[in-house]
């Protein structure tokens, strides 16, 4: 049975979390009667992040949010075009237990990783040119090494 997690705020200004149905008390001053519920979460990890954000001074909170958004943008942008290490990892993930790589499995892994360039066909072509894989059937390749 899943339980809810509460983001609570004490009259002293401290925010903290507790499982719903428990008798909470402030982690700063120990107050247990004048506590208000600010939000409800189903995941304790989300609650942890909410508590941390709620206790940050507003000046610092805005700076952190801007930096996190910038990091997310850079990460998403870099995932569109894969580097050599990412391509090699995706190729290995696309290979089954027999050592066979299919075009379909490669497409699925590229999609999961959010990689749009190079395409599955381009990756297979490069791997064939470099002598890493050879054609084993229609839309199937085997590793040479």
N, CA, C and O atoms as CSV, one atom per row, in Angstrom:
chain,resi,resn,atom,element,x,y,z
A,1,UNK,N,N,0.839,-1.175,0.000
A,1,UNK,CA,C,0.000,0.000,0.000
A,1,UNK,C,C,0.888,1.243,0.000
A,1,UNK,O,O,1.740,1.391,0.875
A,2,UNK,N,N,0.699,2.125,-0.960
A,2,UNK,CA,C,1.504,3.335,-1.063
A,2,UNK,C,C,1.016,4.376,-0.073
A,2,UNK,O,O,-0.185,4.546,0.139
A,3,UNK,N,N,1.970,5.065,0.524
A,3,UNK,CA,C,1.594,6.117,1.463
A,3,UNK,C,C,2.000,7.469,0.895
A,3,UNK,O,O,2.864,7.566,0.024
A,4,UNK,N,N,1.364,8.495,1.406
A,4,UNK,CA,C,1.678,9.844,0.968
A,4,UNK,C,C,2.710,10.451,1.897
A,4,UNK,O,O,2.820,10.086,3.068
A,5,UNK,N,N,3.457,11.378,1.348
A,5,UNK,CA,C,4.476,12.101,2.098
A,5,UNK,C,C,4.085,13.573,2.110
A,5,UNK,O,O,3.697,14.125,1.081
A,6,UNK,N,N,4.189,14.204,3.270
A,6,UNK,CA,C,3.736,15.571,3.442
A,6,UNK,C,C,4.900,16.536,3.558
A,6,UNK,O,O,5.872,16.269,4.265
A,7,UNK,N,N,4.799,17.654,2.866
A,7,UNK,CA,C,5.719,18.769,3.055
A,7,UNK,C,C,5.047,19.670,4.072
A,7,UNK,O,O,3.970,20.209,3.817
A,8,UNK,N,N,5.677,19.834,5.222
A,8,UNK,CA,C,5.090,20.576,6.333
A,8,UNK,C,C,5.909,21.828,6.616
A,8,UNK,O,O,7.109,21.881,6.346
A,9,UNK,N,N,5.228,22.843,7.171
A,9,UNK,CA,C,5.905,24.093,7.532
A,9,UNK,C,C,5.523,24.452,8.961
A,9,UNK,O,O,4.346,24.494,9.318
A,10,UNK,N,N,6.538,24.706,9.761
A,10,UNK,CA,C,6.345,25.077,11.160
A,10,UNK,C,C,6.187,26.587,11.270
A,10,UNK,O,O,6.545,27.325,10.352
A,11,UNK,N,N,5.653,27.036,12.386
A,11,UNK,CA,C,5.500,28.485,12.591
A,11,UNK,C,C,6.852,29.172,12.696
A,11,UNK,O,O,6.932,30.384,12.499
A,12,UNK,N,N,7.924,28.434,13.001
A,12,UNK,CA,C,9.267,29.028,13.072
A,12,UNK,C,C,9.852,29.273,11.677
A,12,UNK,O,O,10.895,29.913,11.549
A,13,UNK,N,N,9.183,28.765,10.628
A,13,UNK,CA,C,9.630,28.988,9.261
A,13,UNK,C,C,10.343,27.800,8.637
A,13,UNK,O,O,10.631,27.815,7.440
A,14,UNK,N,N,10.630,26.781,9.416
A,14,UNK,CA,C,11.316,25.586,8.917
A,14,UNK,C,C,10.338,24.676,8.179
A,14,UNK,O,O,9.228,24.429,8.649
A,15,UNK,N,N,10.764,24.185,7.022
A,15,UNK,CA,C,9.984,23.185,6.291
A,15,UNK,C,C,10.632,21.833,6.516
A,15,UNK,O,O,11.855,21.725,6.613
A,16,UNK,N,N,9.799,20.799,6.600
A,16,UNK,CA,C,10.294,19.436,6.802
A,16,UNK,C,C,9.262,18.476,6.259
A,16,UNK,O,O,8.153,18.877,5.907
A,17,UNK,N,N,9.622,17.216,6.190
A,17,UNK,CA,C,8.729,16.225,5.641
A,17,UNK,C,C,8.375,15.160,6.654
A,17,UNK,O,O,9.103,14.928,7.618
A,18,UNK,N,N,7.240,14.515,6.420
A,18,UNK,CA,C,6.804,13.410,7.277
A,18,UNK,C,C,5.847,12.531,6.487
A,18,UNK,O,O,5.205,12.977,5.535
A,19,UNK,N,N,5.768,11.292,6.898
A,19,UNK,CA,C,4.819,10.359,6.286
A,19,UNK,C,C,3.424,10.699,6.799
A,19,UNK,O,O,3.244,11.003,7.978
A,20,UNK,N,N,2.442,10.645,5.906
A,20,UNK,CA,C,1.069,10.922,6.293
A,20,UNK,C,C,0.615,9.893,7.326
A,20,UNK,O,O,0.883,8.700,7.187
A,21,UNK,N,N,-0.072,10.368,8.360
A,21,UNK,CA,C,-0.571,9.484,9.394
A,21,UNK,C,C,0.317,9.431,10.625
A,21,UNK,O,O,-0.044,8.803,11.620
A,22,UNK,N,N,1.483,10.086,10.573
A,22,UNK,CA,C,2.371,10.119,11.731
A,22,UNK,C,C,2.195,11.433,12.467
A,22,UNK,O,O,1.607,12.370,11.926
A,23,UNK,N,N,2.686,11.518,13.673
A,23,UNK,CA,C,2.626,12.745,14.477
A,23,UNK,C,C,3.927,13.509,14.246
A,23,UNK,O,O,4.941,13.206,14.875
A,24,UNK,N,N,3.908,14.495,13.350
A,24,UNK,CA,C,5.152,15.204,13.019
A,24,UNK,C,C,5.522,16.255,14.060
A,24,UNK,O,O,4.666,16.803,14.755
A,25,UNK,N,N,6.818,16.516,14.145
A,25,UNK,CA,C,7.308,17.631,14.952
A,25,UNK,C,C,8.443,18.291,14.188
A,25,UNK,O,O,9.177,17.629,13.455
A,26,UNK,N,N,8.580,19.584,14.363
A,26,UNK,CA,C,9.561,20.377,13.641
A,26,UNK,C,C,10.975,19.897,13.965
A,26,UNK,O,O,11.319,19.661,15.123
A,27,UNK,N,N,11.775,19.761,12.927
A,27,UNK,CA,C,13.145,19.311,13.117
A,27,UNK,C,C,14.045,20.412,13.669
A,27,UNK,O,O,15.166,20.137,14.097
A,28,UNK,N,N,13.565,21.659,13.665
A,28,UNK,CA,C,14.353,22.769,14.203
A,28,UNK,C,C,13.978,23.075,15.644
A,28,UNK,O,O,14.845,23.115,16.516
A,29,UNK,N,N,12.675,23.294,15.904
A,29,UNK,CA,C,12.269,23.761,17.240
A,29,UNK,C,C,11.484,22.732,18.045
A,29,UNK,O,O,11.246,22.932,19.237
A,30,UNK,N,N,11.082,21.643,17.414
A,30,UNK,CA,C,10.355,20.605,18.125
A,30,UNK,C,C,8.854,20.817,18.215
A,30,UNK,O,O,8.153,19.976,18.776
A,31,UNK,N,N,8.344,21.914,17.682
A,31,UNK,CA,C,6.914,22.226,17.699
A,31,UNK,C,C,6.131,21.108,17.013
A,31,UNK,O,O,6.556,20.585,15.982
A,32,UNK,N,N,4.982,20.745,17.593
A,32,UNK,CA,C,4.183,19.699,16.971
A,32,UNK,C,C,2.717,20.082,16.798
A,32,UNK,O,O,1.941,19.309,16.237
A,33,UNK,N,N,2.326,21.267,17.275
A,33,UNK,CA,C,0.907,21.628,17.185
A,33,UNK,C,C,0.609,22.660,16.100
A,33,UNK,O,O,-0.444,22.586,15.468
A,34,UNK,N,N,1.487,23.600,15.870
A,34,UNK,CA,C,1.214,24.657,14.886
A,34,UNK,C,C,2.012,24.411,13.608
A,34,UNK,O,O,2.916,25.168,13.255
A,35,UNK,N,N,1.646,23.332,12.933
A,35,UNK,CA,C,2.310,22.923,11.701
A,35,UNK,C,C,1.263,22.879,10.589
A,35,UNK,O,O,0.162,22.366,10.784
A,36,UNK,N,N,1.613,23.420,9.425
A,36,UNK,CA,C,0.681,23.414,8.294
A,36,UNK,C,C,1.241,22.541,7.168
A,36,UNK,O,O,2.452,22.468,6.956
A,37,UNK,N,N,0.336,21.892,6.463
A,37,UNK,CA,C,0.716,21.072,5.317
A,37,UNK,C,C,0.803,21.961,4.088
A,37,UNK,O,O,-0.151,22.660,3.748
A,38,UNK,N,N,1.945,21.932,3.430
A,38,UNK,CA,C,2.179,22.763,2.251
A,38,UNK,C,C,1.915,22.005,0.953
A,38,UNK,O,O,1.381,22.562,-0.006
A,39,UNK,N,N,2.298,20.719,0.936
A,39,UNK,CA,C,2.112,19.908,-0.267
A,39,UNK,C,C,2.092,18.434,0.121
A,39,UNK,O,O,2.538,18.055,1.203
A,40,UNK,N,N,1.560,17.604,-0.793
A,40,UNK,CA,C,1.504,16.157,-0.588
A,40,UNK,C,C,2.193,15.490,-1.778
A,40,UNK,O,O,1.966,15.864,-2.929
A,41,UNK,N,N,3.042,14.490,-1.483
A,41,UNK,CA,C,3.779,13.776,-2.516
A,41,UNK,C,C,3.574,12.276,-2.344
A,41,UNK,O,O,3.311,11.803,-1.238
A,42,UNK,N,N,3.693,11.537,-3.428
A,42,UNK,CA,C,3.585,10.082,-3.359
A,42,UNK,C,C,4.952,9.424,-3.325
A,42,UNK,O,O,5.056,8.218,-3.098
A,43,UNK,N,N,5.999,10.203,-3.550
A,43,UNK,CA,C,7.353,9.676,-3.626
A,43,UNK,C,C,8.246,10.391,-2.610
A,43,UNK,O,O,8.292,11.621,-2.609
A,44,UNK,N,N,8.951,9.665,-1.751
A,44,UNK,CA,C,9.800,10.316,-0.752
A,44,UNK,C,C,10.975,11.078,-1.373
A,44,UNK,O,O,11.456,12.045,-0.782
A,45,UNK,N,N,11.439,10.663,-2.544
A,45,UNK,CA,C,12.529,11.392,-3.202
A,45,UNK,C,C,12.075,12.776,-3.650
A,45,UNK,O,O,12.831,13.744,-3.552
A,46,UNK,N,N,10.857,12.869,-4.135
A,46,UNK,CA,C,10.308,14.162,-4.541
A,46,UNK,C,C,10.127,15.047,-3.316
A,46,UNK,O,O,10.383,16.250,-3.368
A,47,UNK,N,N,9.693,14.457,-2.231
A,47,UNK,CA,C,9.540,15.202,-0.974
A,47,UNK,C,C,10.887,15.765,-0.527
A,47,UNK,O,O,10.968,16.924,-0.121
A,48,UNK,N,N,11.928,14.966,-0.599
A,48,UNK,CA,C,13.259,15.422,-0.186
A,48,UNK,C,C,13.677,16.666,-0.953
A,48,UNK,O,O,14.189,17.623,-0.371
A,49,UNK,N,N,13.458,16.649,-2.253
A,49,UNK,CA,C,13.800,17.806,-3.082
A,49,UNK,C,C,12.941,19.016,-2.722
A,49,UNK,O,O,13.436,20.143,-2.693
A,50,UNK,N,N,11.667,18.789,-2.452
A,50,UNK,CA,C,10.764,19.880,-2.088
A,50,UNK,C,C,11.163,20.508,-0.748
A,50,UNK,O,O,11.103,21.728,-0.598
A,51,UNK,N,N,11.569,19.688,0.221
A,51,UNK,CA,C,12.009,20.213,1.517
A,51,UNK,C,C,13.251,21.076,1.332
A,51,UNK,O,O,13.342,22.176,1.876
A,52,UNK,N,N,14.205,20.567,0.560
A,52,UNK,CA,C,15.430,21.329,0.319
A,52,UNK,C,C,15.127,22.671,-0.342
A,52,UNK,O,O,15.684,23.698,0.047
A,53,UNK,N,N,14.249,22.662,-1.337
A,53,UNK,CA,C,13.888,23.906,-2.026
A,53,UNK,C,C,13.133,24.858,-1.115
A,53,UNK,O,O,13.338,26.071,-1.177
A,54,UNK,N,N,12.263,24.324,-0.273
A,54,UNK,CA,C,11.455,25.170,0.609
A,54,UNK,C,C,12.310,25.875,1.655
A,54,UNK,O,O,11.944,26.960,2.107
A,55,UNK,N,N,13.430,25.294,2.051
A,55,UNK,CA,C,14.278,25.894,3.075
A,55,UNK,C,C,15.390,26.776,2.524
A,55,UNK,O,O,16.168,27.348,3.287
A,56,UNK,N,N,15.468,26.887,1.185
A,56,UNK,CA,C,16.479,27.753,0.576
A,56,UNK,C,C,16.030,29.212,0.628
A,56,UNK,O,O,14.853,29.500,0.413
A,57,UNK,N,N,16.943,30.128,0.906
A,57,UNK,CA,C,16.605,31.552,0.772
A,57,UNK,C,C,16.227,31.851,-0.676
A,57,UNK,O,O,16.807,31.275,-1.598
A,58,UNK,N,N,15.275,32.733,-0.881
A,58,UNK,CA,C,14.749,32.989,-2.227
A,58,UNK,C,C,15.832,33.461,-3.201
A,58,UNK,O,O,15.771,33.130,-4.385
A,59,UNK,N,N,16.822,34.228,-2.728
A,59,UNK,CA,C,17.882,34.713,-3.613
A,59,UNK,C,C,18.704,33.541,-4.152
A,59,UNK,O,O,19.032,33.496,-5.338
A,60,UNK,N,N,19.026,32.615,-3.287
A,60,UNK,CA,C,19.829,31.464,-3.685
A,60,UNK,C,C,18.993,30.505,-4.525
A,60,UNK,O,O,19.497,29.919,-5.483
A,61,UNK,N,N,17.738,30.344,-4.179
A,61,UNK,CA,C,16.850,29.442,-4.888
A,61,UNK,C,C,16.775,29.785,-6.369
A,61,UNK,O,O,16.833,28.893,-7.215
A,62,UNK,N,N,16.646,31.059,-6.689
A,62,UNK,CA,C,16.547,31.484,-8.087
A,62,UNK,C,C,17.844,31.196,-8.838
A,62,UNK,O,O,17.806,30.759,-9.989
A,63,UNK,N,N,18.995,31.436,-8.200
A,63,UNK,CA,C,20.278,31.164,-8.845
A,63,UNK,C,C,20.434,29.676,-9.135
A,63,UNK,O,O,20.872,29.298,-10.221
A,64,UNK,N,N,20.081,28.839,-8.180
A,64,UNK,CA,C,20.199,27.395,-8.353
A,64,UNK,C,C,19.266,26.912,-9.459
A,64,UNK,O,O,19.654,26.097,-10.296
A,65,UNK,N,N,18.042,27.417,-9.460
A,65,UNK,CA,C,17.086,27.016,-10.488
A,65,UNK,C,C,17.589,27.382,-11.881
A,65,UNK,O,O,17.449,26.596,-12.818
A,66,UNK,N,N,18.173,28.572,-12.022
A,66,UNK,CA,C,18.717,28.993,-13.317
A,66,UNK,C,C,19.852,28.078,-13.758
A,66,UNK,O,O,19.919,27.698,-14.927
A,67,UNK,N,N,20.745,27.720,-12.839
A,67,UNK,CA,C,21.871,26.849,-13.185
A,67,UNK,C,C,21.399,25.449,-13.545
A,67,UNK,O,O,21.917,24.850,-14.488
A,68,UNK,N,N,20.423,24.916,-12.812
A,68,UNK,CA,C,19.889,23.595,-13.123
A,68,UNK,C,C,19.213,23.574,-14.487
A,68,UNK,O,O,19.383,22.628,-15.256
A,69,UNK,N,N,18.442,24.624,-14.785
A,69,UNK,CA,C,17.785,24.700,-16.092
A,69,UNK,C,C,18.818,24.772,-17.211
A,69,UNK,O,O,18.628,24.169,-18.267
A,70,UNK,N,N,19.904,25.502,-16.990
A,70,UNK,CA,C,20.966,25.606,-17.989
A,70,UNK,C,C,21.627,24.244,-18.207
A,70,UNK,O,O,21.903,23.861,-19.344
A,71,UNK,N,N,21.879,23.514,-17.119
A,71,UNK,CA,C,22.474,22.177,-17.230
A,71,UNK,C,C,21.550,21.240,-18.003
A,71,UNK,O,O,22.005,20.476,-18.854
A,72,UNK,N,N,20.239,21.300,-17.701
A,72,UNK,CA,C,19.278,20.440,-18.390
A,72,UNK,C,C,19.251,20.745,-19.881
A,72,UNK,O,O,19.208,19.835,-20.708
A,73,UNK,N,N,19.277,22.040,-20.220
A,73,UNK,CA,C,19.281,22.425,-21.635
A,73,UNK,C,C,20.521,21.893,-22.342
A,73,UNK,O,O,20.430,21.365,-23.450
A,74,UNK,N,N,21.678,22.031,-21.701
A,74,UNK,CA,C,22.914,21.545,-22.309
A,74,UNK,C,C,22.880,20.029,-22.475
A,74,UNK,O,O,23.315,19.503,-23.500
A,75,UNK,N,N,22.369,19.332,-21.473
A,75,UNK,CA,C,22.309,17.876,-21.533
A,75,UNK,C,C,21.375,17.420,-22.649
A,75,UNK,O,O,21.716,16.521,-23.418
A,76,UNK,N,N,20.198,18.039,-22.739
A,76,UNK,CA,C,19.256,17.671,-23.791
A,76,UNK,C,C,19.820,17.974,-25.172
A,76,UNK,O,O,19.645,17.192,-26.107
A,77,UNK,N,N,20.496,19.108,-25.297
A,77,UNK,CA,C,21.060,19.493,-26.581
A,77,UNK,C,C,22.162,18.524,-26.995
A,77,UNK,O,O,22.267,18.160,-28.166
A,78,UNK,N,N,22.978,18.112,-26.040
A,78,UNK,CA,C,24.085,17.229,-26.374
A,78,UNK,C,C,23.608,15.821,-26.709
A,78,UNK,O,O,24.326,15.078,-27.378
A,79,UNK,N,N,22.436,15.442,-26.270
A,79,UNK,CA,C,21.931,14.103,-26.544
A,79,UNK,C,C,21.418,13.963,-27.968
A,79,UNK,O,O,21.354,12.847,-28.483
A,80,UNK,N,N,21.052,15.060,-28.618
A,80,UNK,CA,C,20.552,14.970,-29.984
A,80,UNK,C,C,21.598,14.364,-30.921
A,80,UNK,O,O,21.283,13.529,-31.769
A,81,UNK,N,N,22.849,14.800,-30.752
A,81,UNK,CA,C,23.936,14.320,-31.591
A,81,UNK,C,C,24.874,13.524,-30.691
A,81,UNK,O,O,25.431,14.059,-29.733
A,82,UNK,N,N,25.041,12.252,-31.005
A,82,UNK,CA,C,25.825,11.359,-30.158
A,82,UNK,C,C,27.312,11.442,-30.472
A,82,UNK,O,O,27.705,11.659,-31.618
A,83,UNK,N,N,28.131,11.268,-29.445
A,83,UNK,CA,C,29.574,11.189,-29.643
A,83,UNK,C,C,29.971,9.723,-29.823
A,83,UNK,O,O,29.123,8.834,-29.743
A,84,UNK,N,N,31.247,9.475,-30.062
A,84,UNK,CA,C,31.722,8.118,-30.354
A,84,UNK,C,C,31.488,7.158,-29.189
A,84,UNK,O,O,31.113,6.005,-29.404
A,85,UNK,N,N,31.706,7.622,-27.963
A,85,UNK,CA,C,31.492,6.771,-26.793
A,85,UNK,C,C,30.036,6.368,-26.639
A,85,UNK,O,O,29.733,5.219,-26.316
A,86,UNK,N,N,29.139,7.312,-26.870
A,86,UNK,CA,C,27.705,7.028,-26.782
A,86,UNK,C,C,27.288,6.039,-27.859
A,86,UNK,O,O,26.507,5.124,-27.597
A,87,UNK,N,N,27.803,6.220,-29.063
A,87,UNK,CA,C,27.458,5.313,-30.169
A,87,UNK,C,C,27.944,3.898,-29.865
A,87,UNK,O,O,27.223,2.928,-30.099
A,88,UNK,N,N,29.161,3.781,-29.345
A,88,UNK,CA,C,29.689,2.457,-29.014
A,88,UNK,C,C,28.833,1.784,-27.942
A,88,UNK,O,O,28.534,0.594,-28.047
A,89,UNK,N,N,28.440,2.529,-26.919
A,89,UNK,CA,C,27.589,1.982,-25.856
A,89,UNK,C,C,26.235,1.547,-26.418
A,89,UNK,O,O,25.729,0.483,-26.062
A,90,UNK,N,N,25.656,2.355,-27.282
A,90,UNK,CA,C,24.359,2.029,-27.881
A,90,UNK,C,C,24.473,0.789,-28.769
A,90,UNK,O,O,23.578,-0.056,-28.774
A,91,UNK,N,N,25.565,0.682,-29.513
A,91,UNK,CA,C,25.773,-0.510,-30.342
A,91,UNK,C,C,25.814,-1.767,-29.481
A,91,UNK,O,O,25.213,-2.781,-29.837
A,92,UNK,N,N,26.511,-1.711,-28.360
A,92,UNK,CA,C,26.593,-2.876,-27.473
A,92,UNK,C,C,25.231,-3.201,-26.862
A,92,UNK,O,O,24.874,-4.372,-26.727
A,93,UNK,N,N,24.471,-2.170,-26.492
A,93,UNK,CA,C,23.137,-2.390,-25.922
A,93,UNK,C,C,22.186,-2.979,-26.960
A,93,UNK,O,O,21.247,-3.693,-26.607
A,94,UNK,N,N,22.420,-2.692,-28.212
A,94,UNK,CA,C,21.552,-3.158,-29.293
A,94,UNK,C,C,21.851,-4.586,-29.713
A,94,UNK,O,O,21.095,-5.176,-30.485
A,95,UNK,N,N,22.933,-5.142,-29.220
A,95,UNK,CA,C,23.363,-6.480,-29.609
A,95,UNK,C,C,22.739,-7.519,-28.686
A,95,UNK,O,O,22.736,-7.360,-27.465
A,96,UNK,N,N,22.210,-8.587,-29.288
A,96,UNK,CA,C,21.588,-9.638,-28.468
A,96,UNK,C,C,22.642,-10.610,-27.935
A,96,UNK,O,O,23.836,-10.440,-28.179
A,97,UNK,N,N,22.191,-11.616,-27.214
A,97,UNK,CA,C,23.104,-12.569,-26.575
A,97,UNK,C,C,23.885,-13.425,-27.581
A,97,UNK,O,O,24.913,-14.002,-27.228
A,98,UNK,N,N,23.411,-13.514,-28.821
A,98,UNK,CA,C,24.117,-14.265,-29.860
A,98,UNK,C,C,25.164,-13.412,-30.573
A,98,UNK,O,O,25.887,-13.901,-31.441
A,99,UNK,N,N,25.241,-12.132,-30.201
A,99,UNK,CA,C,26.182,-11.228,-30.856
A,99,UNK,C,C,25.640,-10.630,-32.133
A,99,UNK,O,O,26.399,-10.124,-32.960
A,100,UNK,N,N,24.316,-10.685,-32.301
A,100,UNK,CA,C,23.678,-10.157,-33.505
A,100,UNK,C,C,23.093,-8.772,-33.208
A,100,UNK,O,O,22.397,-8.561,-32.214
A,101,UNK,N,N,23.402,-7.854,-34.100
A,101,UNK,CA,C,22.916,-6.482,-34.022
A,101,UNK,C,C,21.886,-6.296,-35.124
A,101,UNK,O,O,22.176,-6.570,-36.288
A,102,UNK,N,N,20.690,-5.837,-34.779
A,102,UNK,CA,C,19.673,-5.597,-35.810
A,102,UNK,C,C,19.423,-4.100,-35.941
A,102,UNK,O,O,19.649,-3.324,-35.012
A,103,UNK,N,N,18.959,-3.730,-37.100
A,103,UNK,CA,C,18.643,-2.336,-37.355
A,103,UNK,C,C,17.528,-1.868,-36.412
A,103,UNK,O,O,17.568,-0.749,-35.900
A,104,UNK,N,N,16.545,-2.725,-36.191
A,104,UNK,CA,C,15.423,-2.374,-35.320
A,104,UNK,C,C,15.885,-2.159,-33.876
A,104,UNK,O,O,15.482,-1.187,-33.236
A,105,UNK,N,N,16.729,-3.060,-33.361
A,105,UNK,CA,C,17.191,-2.915,-31.977
A,105,UNK,C,C,18.035,-1.652,-31.829
A,105,UNK,O,O,17.986,-0.984,-30.796
A,106,UNK,N,N,18.805,-1.330,-32.858
A,106,UNK,CA,C,19.606,-0.109,-32.838
A,106,UNK,C,C,18.708,1.126,-32.826
A,106,UNK,O,O,18.960,2.076,-32.086
A,107,UNK,N,N,17.671,1.107,-33.639
A,107,UNK,CA,C,16.727,2.236,-33.658
A,107,UNK,C,C,16.072,2.437,-32.298
A,107,UNK,O,O,15.923,3.568,-31.836
A,108,UNK,N,N,15.681,1.333,-31.654
A,108,UNK,CA,C,15.030,1.412,-30.342
A,108,UNK,C,C,15.976,2.041,-29.324
A,108,UNK,O,O,15.583,2.937,-28.577
A,109,UNK,N,N,17.229,1.569,-29.295
A,109,UNK,CA,C,18.198,2.111,-28.336
A,109,UNK,C,C,18.502,3.586,-28.597
A,109,UNK,O,O,18.636,4.368,-27.656
A,110,UNK,N,N,18.608,3.963,-29.860
A,110,UNK,CA,C,18.831,5.372,-30.195
A,110,UNK,C,C,17.660,6.225,-29.721
A,110,UNK,O,O,17.853,7.322,-29.198
A,111,UNK,N,N,16.461,5.718,-29.905
A,111,UNK,CA,C,15.259,6.432,-29.485
A,111,UNK,C,C,15.225,6.600,-27.969
A,111,UNK,O,O,14.903,7.678,-27.470
A,112,UNK,N,N,15.555,5.542,-27.239
A,112,UNK,CA,C,15.567,5.595,-25.778
A,112,UNK,C,C,16.577,6.631,-25.291
A,112,UNK,O,O,16.312,7.360,-24.334
A,113,UNK,N,N,17.726,6.695,-25.943
A,113,UNK,CA,C,18.779,7.633,-25.556
A,113,UNK,C,C,18.504,9.062,-26.035
A,113,UNK,O,O,19.184,9.998,-25.613
A,114,UNK,N,N,17.514,9.232,-26.910
A,114,UNK,CA,C,17.197,10.565,-27.427
A,114,UNK,C,C,18.160,11.035,-28.497
A,114,UNK,O,O,18.294,12.235,-28.734
A,115,UNK,N,N,18.833,10.095,-29.146
A,115,UNK,CA,C,19.812,10.437,-30.181
A,115,UNK,C,C,19.117,10.451,-31.532
A,115,UNK,O,O,18.494,9.467,-31.930
A,116,UNK,N,N,19.227,11.587,-32.244
A,116,UNK,CA,C,18.632,11.697,-33.569
A,116,UNK,C,C,19.691,11.676,-34.672
A,116,UNK,O,O,19.390,11.345,-35.819
A,117,UNK,N,N,20.926,12.029,-34.325
A,117,UNK,CA,C,22.019,12.017,-35.295
A,117,UNK,C,C,23.236,11.384,-34.664
A,117,UNK,O,O,23.562,11.698,-33.519
A,118,UNK,N,N,23.906,10.521,-35.359
A,118,UNK,CA,C,23.607,9.945,-36.663
A,118,UNK,C,C,22.460,8.939,-36.580
A,118,UNK,O,O,22.102,8.477,-35.496
A,119,UNK,N,N,21.895,8.610,-37.730
A,119,UNK,CA,C,20.785,7.659,-37.786
A,119,UNK,C,C,21.321,6.237,-37.619
A,119,UNK,O,O,22.528,6.002,-37.685
A,120,UNK,N,N,20.411,5.303,-37.405
A,120,UNK,CA,C,20.797,3.895,-37.252
A,120,UNK,C,C,21.521,3.406,-38.503
A,120,UNK,O,O,22.515,2.687,-38.403
A,121,UNK,N,N,21.035,3.786,-39.667
A,121,UNK,CA,C,21.655,3.369,-40.921
A,121,UNK,C,C,23.070,3.937,-41.043
A,121,UNK,O,O,23.982,3.240,-41.489
A,122,UNK,N,N,23.253,5.198,-40.649
A,122,UNK,CA,C,24.577,5.812,-40.714
A,122,UNK,C,C,25.553,5.124,-39.763
A,122,UNK,O,O,26.715,4.911,-40.106
A,123,UNK,N,N,25.081,4.781,-38.579
A,123,UNK,CA,C,25.935,4.108,-37.592
A,123,UNK,C,C,26.369,2.742,-38.118
A,123,UNK,O,O,27.546,2.392,-38.043
A,124,UNK,N,N,25.419,1.971,-38.649
A,124,UNK,CA,C,25.744,0.650,-39.200
A,124,UNK,C,C,26.735,0.801,-40.356
A,124,UNK,O,O,27.693,0.035,-40.465
A,125,UNK,N,N,26.502,1.778,-41.203
A,125,UNK,CA,C,27.412,2.014,-42.332
A,125,UNK,C,C,28.824,2.323,-41.863
A,125,UNK,O,O,29.790,1.790,-42.410
A,126,UNK,N,N,28.954,3.181,-40.854
A,126,UNK,CA,C,30.274,3.510,-40.316
A,126,UNK,C,C,30.935,2.277,-39.707
A,126,UNK,O,O,32.131,2.053,-39.892
A,127,UNK,N,N,30.153,1.477,-38.978
A,127,UNK,CA,C,30.694,0.271,-38.344
A,127,UNK,C,C,31.161,-0.725,-39.403
A,127,UNK,O,O,32.185,-1.382,-39.219
A,128,UNK,N,N,30.427,-0.844,-40.501
A,128,UNK,CA,C,30.838,-1.739,-41.590
A,128,UNK,C,C,32.121,-1.239,-42.247
A,128,UNK,O,O,33.033,-2.023,-42.511
A,129,UNK,N,N,32.194,0.061,-42.510
A,129,UNK,CA,C,33.385,0.641,-43.136
A,129,UNK,C,C,34.614,0.471,-42.258
A,129,UNK,O,O,35.715,0.261,-42.766
A,130,UNK,N,N,34.436,0.557,-40.961
A,130,UNK,CA,C,35.564,0.430,-40.036
A,130,UNK,C,C,35.917,-1.029,-39.767
A,130,UNK,O,O,36.907,-1.317,-39.094
A,131,UNK,N,N,35.113,-1.947,-40.288
A,131,UNK,CA,C,35.397,-3.360,-40.118
A,131,UNK,C,C,35.065,-3.892,-38.734
A,131,UNK,O,O,35.648,-4.879,-38.284
A,132,UNK,N,N,34.140,-3.246,-38.072
A,132,UNK,CA,C,33.740,-3.672,-36.726
A,132,UNK,C,C,32.639,-4.718,-36.794
A,132,UNK,O,O,32.592,-5.626,-35.964
A,133,UNK,N,N,31.756,-4.599,-37.775
A,133,UNK,CA,C,30.657,-5.545,-37.961
A,133,UNK,C,C,30.611,-5.984,-39.423
A,133,UNK,O,O,31.140,-5.311,-40.308
A,134,UNK,N,N,29.970,-7.123,-39.655
A,134,UNK,CA,C,29.724,-7.568,-41.034
A,134,UNK,C,C,28.273,-8.025,-41.131
A,134,UNK,O,O,27.667,-8.453,-40.148
A,135,UNK,N,N,27.739,-7.924,-42.333
A,135,UNK,CA,C,26.336,-8.276,-42.554
A,135,UNK,C,C,26.155,-9.782,-42.366
A,135,UNK,O,O,26.895,-10.590,-42.926
A,136,UNK,N,N,25.138,-10.139,-41.553
A,136,UNK,CA,C,24.875,-11.552,-41.268
A,136,UNK,C,C,23.530,-11.991,-41.824
A,136,UNK,O,O,23.184,-13.170,-41.745
A,137,UNK,N,N,22.775,-11.071,-42.378
A,137,UNK,CA,C,21.454,-11.351,-42.926
A,137,UNK,C,C,20.763,-10.040,-43.226
A,137,UNK,O,O,21.370,-8.972,-43.148
A,138,UNK,N,N,19.492,-10.126,-43.570
A,138,UNK,CA,C,18.749,-8.916,-43.865
A,138,UNK,C,C,18.535,-8.127,-42.579
A,138,UNK,O,O,17.916,-8.626,-41.640
A,139,UNK,N,N,19.039,-6.908,-42.533
A,139,UNK,CA,C,18.968,-6.017,-41.365
A,139,UNK,C,C,19.596,-6.629,-40.112
A,139,UNK,O,O,19.178,-6.336,-38.992
A,140,UNK,N,N,20.615,-7.491,-40.316
A,140,UNK,CA,C,21.346,-8.100,-39.195
A,140,UNK,C,C,22.834,-8.014,-39.434
A,140,UNK,O,O,23.305,-8.189,-40.558
A,141,UNK,N,N,23.586,-7.740,-38.357
A,141,UNK,CA,C,25.030,-7.666,-38.427
A,141,UNK,C,C,25.629,-8.405,-37.242
A,141,UNK,O,O,25.019,-8.489,-36.176
A,142,UNK,N,N,26.831,-8.941,-37.437
A,142,UNK,CA,C,27.571,-9.613,-36.366
A,142,UNK,C,C,28.856,-8.856,-36.116
A,142,UNK,O,O,29.449,-8.287,-37.032
A,143,UNK,N,N,29.277,-8.856,-34.868
A,143,UNK,CA,C,30.552,-8.228,-34.491
A,143,UNK,C,C,31.699,-9.096,-34.998
A,143,UNK,O,O,31.630,-10.324,-34.945
A,144,UNK,N,N,32.748,-8.452,-35.485
A,144,UNK,CA,C,33.928,-9.185,-35.962
A,144,UNK,C,C,34.898,-9.463,-34.811
A,144,UNK,O,O,35.630,-10.452,-34.850
A,145,UNK,N,N,34.912,-8.629,-33.821
A,145,UNK,CA,C,35.861,-8.819,-32.720
A,145,UNK,C,C,35.208,-9.420,-31.512
A,145,UNK,O,O,35.871,-9.644,-30.499
